Amino acid sequence: MGSFYICPTPIGNLNDISSRLNQVLSDVDIIYAEDTRVAKKLLSHLNLKKEVYSYFKGNEVKKIDEIINFLNDGKSIAMISDAGTPLISDPGSMLVKELVKKNVNIISIPGPSSVLVALTLSGFDTDKFTFLGFIPRSGKERTKFFDIVMDTELTLICFTSPNRLKKDLEEFASKNIENEIVVCRELTKKFESIYRGNAKKLLKDIPDTKYKGEITLVISRSQKIKNIDVDNEALAKKLIEYKVPKREIAKIISSITQEKVNKVYDLIKNL
């Protein structure tokens, strides 16, 4: 059976191509790519000619059997995305799960990732962080996303598109989310741009220039008080003595700490 290679490609600057990536793409029999046109430009830069097949969100299920058949025939296959590491907010995880079941030899090549580039230049805590993928466009998932931002104790990283950045920042501002945000555009490219500040400041600072490709956002941990301190606990006990209902006490403390009422109630219900 052939081997399957997960191959990160440059997120902008083609000089970031590693010698190992070049060697793997040179050696494999077939390449699967998110966009065959983008893949052929990369291969042209490397002076390589290879069979290139499409593998994107719309056909990923249909392609699984085809890829497994190639591997069974002894073909070696590389998967690349348009930029960065495949499977990270890109198709491929479903395929890899199936290949693991088939005991296929899977090799993941280290390489470029806008997630890590943005995180390391953010200036925020890097010991622990959470990657949230693309900011949801609407519905419950979008509401849940902003709830996570308001409550997070970790650095968050996410993607958005150039035409949705302003709308996303406007929602941060309308919800009075004060987390510091680092907006990264055109990472590793000639016109790389980094903007820092809360949403209100960013809306003033970021020009209305049209950009291509995804934008990476790094969001600092929540700035609000996360737990009831000794004084607030004492306040809760005093109000209980005056027979104020605990649910009302939770509302009062919530207005002081900006913590959710239910979380405050859970902390005081056994006092």
N, C-alpha and C positions, 0 to 999 in steps of 0.2 A: 504494500500500500504506500502511496505517496505521502509526503509531508505537507502540512498546511502552515503557512507563515502569516502572522499578523504584523503588518508593516506600517509604522507611522511615517507620514510624509511631512515635509516642511509646512509650517503654518503661514509662511509668507516668503521667507528668505531661502532661496534654493541652495545657498551655501551651507545650510544646516543639514544637508543630506550626508549621512554617515557612510563611511566606506563599507560597513557591513550591509547597510540597506542596499547600496549599489550592487554589492556582490550577490545578495539574495535575489534581487530583481533580475539580475543577469542570468542566474542559474535556474530559476523556476521555469516550468513549462507554460503555465497559464497565470494570468493576472485577472482578478475580479476587482472591479472599481465602482465606487459610488457614481461617478460620472466618467464615462469612457473618454470624453473629449479632454477633460482635465488630466486624466491618466496618460493620454497620448502625448500631451505637452510635456509632462514630466519625463516620460520615456525618451522623447526626442532630445530633451536636455541632456540625458544620460547616454545618448546615442545607442539606444536599445530598441529592438523590434521584437514585440511579443504579441501573442494572442491575448486580447483584452475583452472580457465579458462584463456585462453590467450586473451590479448587485446593489439594489437600493430598496427603500422602504416598501415600494409597491410590488416588488417581485421576490422578496427575500424567501418567502415560504416555497414558492415554486422552484427556486434555484437549489434548494438543499439537496434533492435527489441527484440533480445534475452534477453538483460538486462532488458528492460522495461517489458517484460513478466514475468520475475522472480520477479520484484518489484510488479507487479500487483497481483502476487500470495502470496504477503506478505513476500517475502524473503528479508532479509537485506544484502547489498552488500558492500564490501570494494574494492577500487581500489588502487593498489600500483604500483610504477615504480621500475626499477632496483635499483635506488638510488635517494634520494631527493624527492622533491614534484611533484606528478603527474601533468600533463598539462603544466609544464614549460619546453618547448622544448621537450615535450613528448606528445603522443596521449591523448585525453580525452576532449579537449575543445568542440569538435563537439557533443560528447555525453552529456556533461553537459548542453549545449544549449537546447538539446531536452528534457532533464529531467526537466529543468526549465519550458518549455512549458507545461509539463505534471503535473506541481505542485508537483513534487517529493520532499520529505524532504531531502535536501542535507546538509551534515555536513562536513566541512573541518577541519581536525585536524592539529594544528600547529606542525611544526617539522623542520627537517634539510633542508638546502638549500645551495648549494655551492655558489650560487650567493651572498647571504648575508655574508657568511663566508669570501669569498674572498674580498668583498667590505670593510668589517670592518677591515681587516688586511692590506689593501692596503696603508693607509696613505693619500689617496686622498680625495677630497671633498665628503661627504656622504649626504649632505642636499638634493641634487637632483642628480639623475643618470638615465641612460637609459640602459635597457637590450636588447641586439640585437640578442640573440640566437646564433646559430652556424654561424661561419664565412662562407659565401657562397664559394663554390669551384671554380666557374667560371662564365663567362658571365656578363650581365649587373648588376646582383645583387651583384657580387663581386666588380665591379667598384663602385657601389653606396655605398657599405660598406666603402671602403677606402676614398671616398669623405666625408662621415659622420665623419670619424675619423679625417680627416684634418681640418674640420670646427667646430668640436664639442666644445660647451662651457660647457658641462657637463661631469662628469665621465661616462665612458662606461664600460659595462661588457659583455663578450661574451664567447662562448665555441669554442674549436677546438679539433681535435683528435691528439693523440701522433704522428701518422705518417704524419700529415700535419702541425705540429707546425713549423718546420724549414722552410717550404715553405712559410707559412704565414709571419713569421718574416723577411724572405728574401725580401718579397714584401714591407713590411713596410720600410726596409732599402733602397730598390731600388727607392722608391718614396720620399726618404729623409724626412720621417715622424719622427719628433723628440719627439713626445709624450712619456712620461714615461709609462712603462708597467710593471705590476706585473703578473708574470706567476705562477700559483698555480697548483701543481701536488700532487696527492695522499692525498688530504685534509682529515684531521682527522685520517689518517692512521699512522702506525709506521714510514714510510719513507716519511712523508710529506715534500715537498720541495717547497720553495718560492724563486723566482728569481726576481730581480728588476733592471731596467735600460731601456735605449732605445733599439730599435731592434738590432742595431749593437753590443751593449754590450752584450745583451742576447744571440746572436748567438755565441759569444765567451765563455760565462759563462756556458751555459746549456750543460751538457754532452750528448753524443749520447747513452743514456740508454733507453731500451725498457720499456714502461709503458703501463698499461692497463687503460681503462676508459677515460672519457673526461678530458680535461684540461681547467681550467678557467683562462681567461685573464681579468685584470682590466686595463683600459687605461685612462690616465689623460686627462684633457681638452687640447685643442690645444694650443701649445706654441706660435703660430704666432700672430701678431697684428691683431685684429679683425675689427677695425674701423679706418677711416681716422681721424687723430688728427688735431689740429688747424693749425700746420705748413703745413701739406699736403693740407689742404683745401685752405690755403693762396697760396700755390704753384699752385693749380688748377686754382684759380682766376687769378693769374699772367699769366699763360700760355694762359688762355682764352683771356686776354687783347692782347696777341701777336697773337691772331687768330689761335692758335693751335687747331685742331679738338678735340672735347671732347672724342671721341673714342680713339684717340692717347694719350690724357692726362690720360685716364683710364689705358692704357697699361703701361705708365710710372710709375704711382702710384702703380699699381699692382706689378711691378718689385721691388718696394721699400718695400711694406708692405706684399707681398706674398699673398695678398687677390685676389680672382678671379676677372678678368677684368669686367665681367658683374655686379658684386656687386659694384665695384668702380664706374662704369658708372652710376648706379642707384643713387649713393650718390651725384654725381657732375652734373648730367644732367640738374638740375634746377638752377644751380649757374648763 
